[in-house]
Amino acid sequence: MEQAMELLKDKYEFTIRWEPFFLRPDTPPEGRPKPAAYMDPSNPRLQHLINAGAAVGLIFANKSPIFPSTLKPHALLEYAKDKNGGIYQNDVAEKLFKKYFTDGDVLGEETLLGVADEAGLDRSEVSSYLNDKDTLRKVFTTATQWSSQGISGVPTFYFNGKQVFSGAQETDTFVKMFDVINERFPLQTESKN
């Protein structure tokens, strides 16, 4: 997607927003061990993920032996979305992906606070936010609402407020879709008289 956005940066203005969604909503705070098939390098699904990542310069090393709970990582993304118009959120998302998929980190609280530091967010504010029960309840509710709206996989892409497709796509697919969506559902701009 980002390669397509770069190709079309003179034609469109892009804003990326990440919304909470749980692939495994019943994962306990300590995480859940991955089944053996997820750790098997000959697994075709794993190979597809590794190859798709490599095509865009991402390393899916599959080092983590567990599926972590993603409640607090999603809370960090929500925090980043609310700060300074959300300018930090995509950077935070990319850092979280690298920590988990490349480094094999289980995304514990120290890792999350380190990511917040790297992104320029206030560590003590983030710590309070990640440990606020009302905040975590709100993030959980938002994530389950996406599921109730039919979202069942990640990533799921919305353009101009319209759900378009789910899963990894080629750059050309994004380029075509940006043009189609803009043609069918252009954003309305407010005129000032």
QUIPECOR-V329538 format. One record per helix or strand. SS is the DSSP state (h for helix, s for strand). FROM is the first residue (numbers start at 1). LEN is the number of residues. If there is no record, write none. Layout:
((SS,FROM,LEN) (SS,FROM,LEN))
//
This chain:
((h,2,6) (s,32,2) (h,36,4) (h,44,12) (s,66,2) (h,71,12) (h,84,3) (h,89,14) (h,109,11) (h,123,8) (h,133,16) (s,156,4) (s,162,5) (h,171,14))
//
